[in-house]
Amino acid sequence: MATQARELPPKPELPRDNGDDYEDDEDEEEEEGWDDWESDGDDAAGGGGGLLCLFCSARFDSDGPLFAHCGSEHGFDFHKLVRELGLDFYGCIKLINFVRSKVAENKCWSCPEISQLEGKVPWAEDSYLKPFMEDDSLLHSLSIFDDEDDEDCEMPVETGECSAGNGRSGELQGNGLNTIIDDCSDISARFEKAVTTESNGGDNNGSLSEEQTDRQLKITRASVTAKEIKKVDDNYFGSYSSFGIHREMLGDKVRTDAYRDALLDNPSLMNGATVLDVGCGTGILSLFAAKAGASRVVAVDGSAKMSSVATQVTKNNGLLYDENAQTKQKGSPQVISVVHTKAEELDHKIVVPPNGFDVLVSEWMGYCLLYESMLSSVIYARDHFLKPGGAILPDTATILGAGFGRGGTSLPFWENVYGFDMSCIGKEVTGSSARFPVVDVLDSKDIVTDTAVLHYFDLATMKESEMDFTASLELRLPESGAAAVPGVTWCHGIVLWFDTGFTDRFCKDKPVVLSTSPFSTPTHWSQTIFTFEEPVAITNEKSVVGSSASVGSAECPAATIRSRISIVRASEHRSIDISIETTGISSDGQKHSWPAQIFNL
């Protein structure tokens, strides 16, 4: 699954079949409506220009005046808190999202004494890496670490006090927060209008109690969030009604052959098995499962059109299960049922015994593995419908990466266009690529570093929260072989791809690997390319001792490029945010860090 667009963030059509949503179907008696959808309501919007204050509606051109305003007007000294807690870039991101979330809940917090926190801050969870406010420009504009050279963005930890919201140092209570209502009345304008409208309509004096206000805020936010999710999901499943997308995926031999081999060449797993196909699309995986000897296959899809198509395809191939048949002969090929529903609500449409399936199969992967966030539906289906010890296909997924050279950018093309120099365009295009990820096939000859593993998922055991993670890539030039290059090599960015495994844990007869590597046959997923703001010089040779040049320059090339990468589900449903913080390390241990780059996919 992937989109047809090759340069993001434009989001036209999303090439991927899946079943984690559905549309209304009047012919189904047990159909649930979107009124029953529940949301956690953690959205807030930030319309308008400039950087929005953490506490009120004031906006600023840069983060300096914004944080000065927070200190003078709201008693919140951001820089002091960062300094005394020793927060790194990601810690600052978490703190900002944490404060915005509390203010949006109509809660304000009184900063405890730093010495009492002992490193256990209430915003430590990686969930706070996810932007609370959509398109929060402040997260893209932090300049606090821009001048931090030769360090890993670490700041000294000092003992001191943080100014409280009321100008006094607060005492640590419970989780370190003192929630108060009356000091934070100016919260997200997105919900203020709705609450004001409700207030004026229900009370002649226009006032509501604090409890009523808080309750209405939660109801309003949940309603807005549910509508946004439904809109995104409607577009998502609607995009899979295009047969061109399914033609692209079915024509991807690497993808389709891997699933076919895993299902057809593992008889010890598939003979007589009950199978759940999440996101069935045309039904190809269900057809493979039936052909492999499954005794029962339930195919689920959230697209009304594709559910209808899969039903017709299954019927045309003599494999559609007939619920009205008086008797079913053992070994009958008619084993597939197609259900139009979200995977999470399958038991609302049909009777499903708890943990009733032997095998769960799904082709859920997106660009950079996690784009489109369908994995959460697969995890839900695994936990609720798969037998203990049942097989999930695939059962592993790994994100890998490497550094790429100049050939991985558009610069060479623009330098000679029919004999004319258009390099000025190439520089502008490359600058744009440093803000938006590019999905494209990268030629393996443009890879300049060794490959490194960023993150590994065990799909049989992982939790949904593990979809958000932070990990590091350590990239070095090859030390020997044909790929080894003497002297200085310029690394222009990082390319990520994924491998999924149908391992011998479940596929004992024939394990299979599906790879989207630039060193393998290209797939419709291509690779996801992240361009540095400026290229980094890297070498295998020892650095000049005592050099005053910055690490990563031609005069002092890095021996290692360390990129700390965070991938989290974005505030916009089915999107992901990716931040990359890069540090060059010389052979003698000197360091130079570049400002973090944030991409949305």
Solvent accessible surface area in square Angstrom, and as a share of the most:
residue,aa,sasa,rsa
1,M,1,0.00
2,A,0,0.00
3,T,1,0.00
4,Q,77,0.34
5,A,18,0.14
6,R,90,0.33
7,E,84,0.38
8,L,2,0.01
9,P,46,0.29
10,P,81,0.51
11,K,74,0.31
12,P,80,0.50
13,E,59,0.26
14,L,19,0.10
15,P,1,0.00
16,R,1,0.00
17,D,8,0.04
18,N,1,0.00
19,G,0,0.00
20,D,9,0.05
21,D,1,0.00
22,Y,9,0.03
23,E,63,0.28
24,D,100,0.52
25,D,42,0.22
26,E,173,0.78
27,D,132,0.68
28,E,75,0.34
29,E,175,0.78
30,E,101,0.45
31,E,37,0.16
32,E,49,0.22
33,G,34,0.32
34,W,38,0.13
35,D,143,0.74
36,D,87,0.45
37,W,65,0.23
38,E,154,0.69
39,S,27,0.17
40,D,114,0.59
41,G,4,0.04
42,D,76,0.39
43,D,20,0.10
44,A,4,0.03
45,A,37,0.29
46,G,17,0.16
47,G,55,0.53
48,G,71,0.68
49,G,57,0.54
50,G,38,0.37
51,L,9,0.05
52,L,28,0.14
53,C,2,0.01
54,L,5,0.02
55,F,16,0.07
56,C,27,0.16
57,S,72,0.46
58,A,34,0.26
59,R,81,0.30
60,F,43,0.18
61,D,143,0.74
62,S,49,0.32
63,D,9,0.05
64,G,36,0.35
65,P,68,0.43
66,L,0,0.00
67,F,6,0.02
68,A,67,0.52
69,H,34,0.15
70,C,0,0.00
71,G,28,0.27
72,S,89,0.58
73,E,118,0.53
74,H,50,0.23
75,G,18,0.17
76,F,6,0.02
77,D,50,0.26
78,F,1,0.01
79,H,76,0.34
80,K,57,0.24
81,L,2,0.01
82,V,0,0.00
83,R,86,0.31
84,E,9,0.04
85,L,26,0.13
86,G,22,0.22
87,L,18,0.09
88,D,37,0.19
89,F,13,0.06
90,Y,4,0.02
91,G,9,0.09
92,C,0,0.00
93,I,9,0.05
94,K,28,0.12
95,L,0,0.00
96,I,0,0.00
97,N,1,0.01
98,F,2,0.01
99,V,0,0.00
100,R,13,0.05
101,S,14,0.09
102,K,34,0.14
103,V,8,0.04
104,A,3,0.03
105,E,54,0.24
106,N,11,0.06
107,K,70,0.29
108,C,11,0.06
109,W,11,0.04
110,S,16,0.11
111,C,2,0.01
112,P,4,0.03
113,E,39,0.18
114,I,10,0.05
115,S,59,0.38
116,Q,64,0.28
117,L,8,0.04
118,E,141,0.63
119,G,61,0.59
120,K,165,0.70
121,V,21,0.12
122,P,32,0.20
123,W,4,0.01
124,A,56,0.43
125,E,118,0.53
126,D,55,0.29
127,S,69,0.45
128,Y,50,0.19
129,L,11,0.06
130,K,74,0.31
131,P,19,0.12
132,F,18,0.08
133,M,9,0.04
134,E,58,0.26
135,D,116,0.60
136,D,3,0.01
137,S,51,0.33
138,L,0,0.00
139,L,7,0.03
140,H,112,0.50
141,S,46,0.30
142,L,18,0.09
143,S,55,0.35
144,I,32,0.16
145,F,15,0.06
146,D,64,0.33
147,D,131,0.68
148,E,49,0.22
149,D,69,0.36
150,D,72,0.37
151,E,91,0.41
152,D,43,0.22
153,C,6,0.03
154,E,122,0.55
155,M,45,0.20
156,P,91,0.58
157,V,111,0.64
158,E,83,0.37
159,T,116,0.68
160,G,21,0.20
161,E,83,0.37
162,C,2,0.01
163,S,44,0.28
164,A,0,0.00
165,G,33,0.31
166,N,76,0.39
167,G,60,0.57
168,R,159,0.58
169,S,47,0.31
170,G,8,0.08
171,E,100,0.45
172,L,60,0.30
173,Q,102,0.46
174,G,86,0.82
175,N,101,0.52
176,G,2,0.02
177,L,18,0.09
178,N,34,0.18
179,T,74,0.43
180,I,62,0.32
181,I,60,0.30
182,D,111,0.58
183,D,84,0.43
184,C,7,0.04
185,S,90,0.58
186,D,55,0.28
187,I,17,0.09
188,S,21,0.14
189,A,68,0.52
190,R,55,0.20
191,F,1,0.00
192,E,79,0.35
193,K,158,0.67
194,A,35,0.27
195,V,16,0.09
196,T,64,0.37
197,T,87,0.51
198,E,98,0.44
199,S,9,0.06
200,N,98,0.50
201,G,72,0.69
202,G,66,0.64
203,D,50,0.26
204,N,168,0.86
205,N,112,0.57
206,G,32,0.31
207,S,60,0.39
208,L,42,0.21
209,S,58,0.38
210,E,99,0.44
211,E,135,0.61
212,Q,70,0.31
213,T,32,0.19
214,D,36,0.19
215,R,125,0.46
216,Q,40,0.18
217,L,6,0.03
218,K,119,0.51
219,I,110,0.56
220,T,21,0.12
221,R,15,0.05
222,A,33,0.25
223,S,46,0.29
224,V,43,0.25
225,T,6,0.03
226,A,18,0.14
227,K,141,0.60
228,E,60,0.27
229,I,25,0.13
230,K,68,0.29
231,K,139,0.59
232,V,36,0.21
233,D,1,0.01
234,D,46,0.24
235,N,96,0.49
236,Y,1,0.00
237,F,2,0.01
238,G,36,0.35
239,S,15,0.10
240,Y,2,0.01
241,S,27,0.17
242,S,37,0.24
243,F,111,0.46
244,G,40,0.39
245,I,0,0.00
246,H,5,0.02
247,R,169,0.62
248,E,49,0.22
249,M,1,0.00
250,L,68,0.34
251,G,41,0.40
252,D,12,0.06
253,K,139,0.59
254,V,38,0.22
255,R,8,0.03
256,T,17,0.10
257,D,36,0.19
258,A,6,0.05
259,Y,1,0.00
260,R,92,0.34
261,D,28,0.14
262,A,0,0.00
263,L,1,0.00
264,L,53,0.26
265,D,55,0.28
266,N,0,0.00
267,P,65,0.41
268,S,86,0.56
269,L,32,0.16
270,M,0,0.00
271,N,101,0.52
272,G,47,0.45
273,A,5,0.04
274,T,35,0.20
275,V,0,0.00
276,L,3,0.01
277,D,0,0.00
278,V,0,0.00
279,G,4,0.04
280,C,5,0.03
281,G,0,0.00
282,T,21,0.12
283,G,2,0.02
284,I,37,0.19
285,L,7,0.03
286,S,1,0.01
287,L,30,0.15
288,F,26,0.11
289,A,0,0.00
290,A,14,0.11
291,K,157,0.67
292,A,14,0.11
293,G,34,0.33
294,A,6,0.05
295,S,57,0.37
296,R,70,0.25
297,V,0,0.00
298,V,7,0.04
299,A,0,0.00
300,V,1,0.00
301,D,3,0.01
302,G,0,0.00
303,S,1,0.01
304,A,38,0.30
305,K,92,0.39
306,M,1,0.00
307,S,7,0.05
308,S,72,0.46
309,V,33,0.19
310,A,0,0.00
311,T,47,0.27
312,Q,96,0.43
313,V,45,0.26
314,T,2,0.01
315,K,125,0.53
316,N,106,0.54
317,N,90,0.46
318,G,36,0.35
319,L,28,0.14
320,L,44,0.22
321,Y,60,0.23
322,D,63,0.33
323,E,135,0.61
324,N,130,0.67
325,A,39,0.31
326,Q,173,0.77
327,T,113,0.66
328,K,78,0.33
329,Q,149,0.66
330,K,207,0.88
331,G,76,0.73
332,S,26,0.17
333,P,84,0.53
334,Q,72,0.32
335,V,12,0.07
336,I,0,0.00
337,S,13,0.09
338,V,29,0.17
339,V,13,0.07
340,H,20,0.09
341,T,0,0.00
342,K,5,0.02
343,A,2,0.02
344,E,42,0.19
345,E,28,0.12
346,L,1,0.00
347,D,72,0.37
348,H,76,0.34
349,K,23,0.10
350,I,52,0.26
351,V,147,0.84
352,V,19,0.11
353,P,85,0.53
354,P,118,0.74
355,N,53,0.27
356,G,18,0.18
357,F,13,0.05
358,D,40,0.20
359,V,0,0.00
360,L,1,0.01
361,V,0,0.00
362,S,1,0.01
363,E,2,0.01
364,W,4,0.01
365,M,0,0.00
366,G,0,0.00
367,Y,1,0.00
368,C,6,0.03
369,L,0,0.00
370,L,6,0.03
371,Y,5,0.02
372,E,0,0.00
373,S,11,0.07
374,M,1,0.01
375,L,3,0.01
376,S,24,0.16
377,S,0,0.00
378,V,1,0.01
379,I,8,0.04
380,Y,68,0.26
381,A,0,0.00
382,R,25,0.09
383,D,77,0.40
384,H,87,0.39
385,F,8,0.03
386,L,13,0.06
387,K,84,0.36
388,P,123,0.78
389,G,78,0.75
390,G,14,0.13
391,A,2,0.02
392,I,4,0.02
393,L,2,0.01
394,P,1,0.00
395,D,0,0.00
396,T,16,0.09
397,A,0,0.00
398,T,24,0.14
399,I,1,0.00
400,L,24,0.12
401,G,0,0.00
402,A,0,0.00
403,G,0,0.00
404,F,0,0.00
405,G,5,0.05
406,R,100,0.37
407,G,39,0.38
408,G,15,0.14
409,T,24,0.14
410,S,36,0.23
411,L,24,0.12
412,P,58,0.37
413,F,128,0.53
414,W,56,0.20
415,E,68,0.31
416,N,104,0.53
417,V,24,0.14
418,Y,208,0.79
419,G,65,0.62
420,F,141,0.59
421,D,108,0.56
422,M,66,0.29
423,S,28,0.18
424,C,95,0.57
425,I,69,0.35
426,G,0,0.00
427,K,140,0.59
428,E,134,0.60
429,V,51,0.29
430,T,24,0.14
431,G,29,0.28
432,S,27,0.17
433,S,14,0.09
434,A,4,0.03
435,R,134,0.49
436,F,75,0.31
437,P,0,0.00
438,V,26,0.15
439,V,0,0.00
440,D,66,0.34
441,V,72,0.41
442,L,8,0.04
443,D,70,0.36
444,S,41,0.26
445,K,161,0.68
446,D,21,0.11
447,I,21,0.11
448,V,30,0.17
449,T,6,0.04
450,D,67,0.34
451,T,61,0.36
452,A,22,0.17
453,V,86,0.50
454,L,9,0.05
455,H,49,0.22
456,Y,121,0.46
457,F,4,0.02
458,D,38,0.19
459,L,2,0.01
460,A,29,0.23
461,T,94,0.55
462,M,5,0.02
463,K,137,0.58
464,E,76,0.34
465,S,78,0.50
466,E,78,0.35
467,M,3,0.01
468,D,17,0.09
469,F,10,0.04
470,T,41,0.24
471,A,21,0.16
472,S,54,0.35
473,L,1,0.00
474,E,63,0.28
475,L,1,0.00
476,R,110,0.40
477,L,3,0.01
478,P,16,0.10
479,E,145,0.65
480,S,90,0.58
481,G,60,0.58
482,A,117,0.90
483,A,64,0.50
484,A,33,0.26
485,V,77,0.44
486,P,115,0.73
487,G,25,0.24
488,V,65,0.37
489,T,20,0.11
490,W,100,0.35
491,C,0,0.00
492,H,17,0.07
493,G,0,0.00
494,I,0,0.00
495,V,0,0.00
496,L,0,0.00
497,W,8,0.03
498,F,3,0.01
499,D,35,0.18
500,T,1,0.01
501,G,6,0.06
502,F,1,0.00
503,T,40,0.23
504,D,89,0.46
505,R,87,0.32
506,F,30,0.12
507,C,0,0.00
508,K,140,0.59
509,D,74,0.38
510,K,84,0.35
511,P,72,0.45
512,V,18,0.10
513,V,105,0.60
514,L,0,0.00
515,S,21,0.14
516,T,2,0.01
517,S,12,0.08
518,P,13,0.08
519,F,121,0.50
520,S,48,0.31
521,T,88,0.51
522,P,82,0.51
523,T,12,0.07
524,H,10,0.04
525,W,3,0.01
526,S,4,0.02
527,Q,4,0.02
528,T,2,0.01
529,I,12,0.06
530,F,1,0.00
531,T,7,0.04
532,F,12,0.05
533,E,119,0.53
534,E,93,0.42
535,P,53,0.33
536,V,2,0.01
537,A,0,0.00
538,I,0,0.00
539,T,4,0.02
540,N,71,0.36
541,E,97,0.43
542,K,186,0.79
543,S,11,0.07
544,V,102,0.59
545,V,131,0.75
546,G,69,0.66
547,S,24,0.16
548,S,122,0.79
549,A,30,0.23
550,S,55,0.36
551,V,2,0.01
552,G,4,0.04
553,S,31,0.20
554,A,53,0.41
555,E,117,0.52
556,C,0,0.00
557,P,15,0.10
558,A,0,0.00
559,A,27,0.21
560,T,13,0.08
561,I,0,0.00
562,R,71,0.26
563,S,0,0.00
564,R,80,0.29
565,I,0,0.00
566,S,5,0.03
567,I,1,0.00
568,V,5,0.03
569,R,48,0.18
570,A,7,0.06
571,S,16,0.10
572,E,62,0.28
573,H,56,0.25
574,R,14,0.05
575,S,4,0.03
576,I,1,0.00
577,D,17,0.09
578,I,0,0.00
579,S,14,0.09
580,I,4,0.02
581,E,15,0.07
582,T,6,0.04
583,T,8,0.04
584,G,0,0.00
585,I,23,0.12
586,S,5,0.03
587,S,58,0.37
588,D,66,0.34
589,G,45,0.43
590,Q,53,0.24
591,K,56,0.24
592,H,24,0.11
593,S,7,0.04
594,W,30,0.10
595,P,72,0.45
596,A,26,0.20
597,Q,19,0.08
598,I,36,0.18
599,F,1,0.01
600,N,45,0.23
601,L,1,0.01
